[in-house]
Amino acid sequence: ALYPFGNHYAKQALLLAKPSVVLFLRTIIGGIMLLMISFIFEGWPQQALPAFDQKQLALFAGLILGLLGIAKLLWFEGLKRLDVSKSTAIVIAGPAFSLVYAVALLHEIPTLYQFVGFLIIIFGLAVLTKQKTPASSPL
């Protein structure tokens, strides 16, 4: 429910700073808030975290920094160039594209319900991306 609001303020912040700075600050502030909420509702952990070997830590760091970090940076670069409503609608279409990958890579056969939903989403995206947005203020 709060996703569009966060992106609205992130777009405003992009007028003042580079996407990497906005992403860093948003991650730090969000992480601190989630940690505080976790401590309030769950308390301090009673047992130690399991030990990880070097291979697991390298894989985890590569996933976080590589895949998620690059994806978020690209998201903020796109957010600078598109309206918040249009960019959010494009991202929400992710499940439709996961159906394409499931068919192509996993050889899954979509149900009629899934296929109709996929067509509706693709049609909506086509209409949305073809529309010209009215000139507005950069905020």
Salt bridges, closest charged atoms under 4 A:
GLU77 OE1 - LYS80 NZ 3.57
GLU77 OE1 - ARG81 NH1 2.98
